[in-house]
Amino acid sequence: MRTTTVLRRAVHAEWTKLRTDPGHAWLLLGLAAVTVSVSAAVAATARCPAADCGQDQVRLSLTGVTPAQTIAAIVAVLAVGQEYGTGLIHTTLAAVPRRTTVLAAKAAVVSAAVGAAAIPAVLTSVLAGRLLLPGNGFTPAHGHAALSLTDGPTLRAVAGSVLYLVLVALLALGIAAAVRDAAVATGVVLGLLYLFPLLGHMVTDPQLRRHLAQIGPMPAGLAVQATTDLRNLPIGPWAGLGVLALWAAGALLVGGTLLRRRDA
């Protein structure tokens, strides 16, 4: 019972920090704006001039999730790195000596904040795709039904995109707890996310390229957005999101372990 109370108080304290910091509010608004604007721009410019044009309209409508992941990572990194930069971490750890509780509270608050920004952003992106794509050839005559959340694969892609951004934030949080410095943590997170797609473009062996897409947090995680040609994906949608979840869990485990063992 005492542990639950301490965790509740720690979550309340972390929420107060995030809520009263205008920087986080602007970042979360930026996450939503980038998601919607990039997705709408892609939907407005994509073309499907004939039947079987080979494009996944759901994935096109969710393109903005990819650049928005950078903002989600920064929100999480600042939740830790900013405290180390200002020295506030000493006050935080004095109030809540159990460091795993501090990290768990930060994870809960960051997840809720990123999820709250991501849900309307992703839904609005799909709405933009529903309105814009039919005018560009994505019509029933070309094999594309109107986007709808009543369609199972579309709903999975939408929910998975929100979870993707939350998991990226948790991955960033774990890395920030491990390295402490906000700038370094941001560089490590973005390097990790974009390393595997970059290597995938560089290697010529198709089997190795497929393996990189299966184990990389970004290519594997974004597989959850696919709604067509699933048999040819390097990894299944939910399995891919599971790979990202493992990366996030691993980062939080390492970050939590180092947070416990090192001085503040």
Buried (B, 14 or more C-beta within 10 A) or exposed (E): EEEEEBBEBBBEBBBEBBEEBEEBBEBBEBBBBBBBBBBBBBBBEBEBEEEEBEBBBBBBBBBBBBBBBBBBBBBBBBBBBBBBBEEEBEEBBEEBEBBBBBBBBBBBBBBBBBBEBBBEBBBBBBBBBBBBBBEBBBBEEBBBEBBEBEBEBBBBBBBBBBBBBBBBBBBBBBBBBBBBBBEBBBBBBBEBBBBBBEBBEEEEEEEEBEBBBBBBBBBBBBBBBBBBEEEEBBBBBEBBBBBBBBBBBEBBEBBBBBBEEEEB
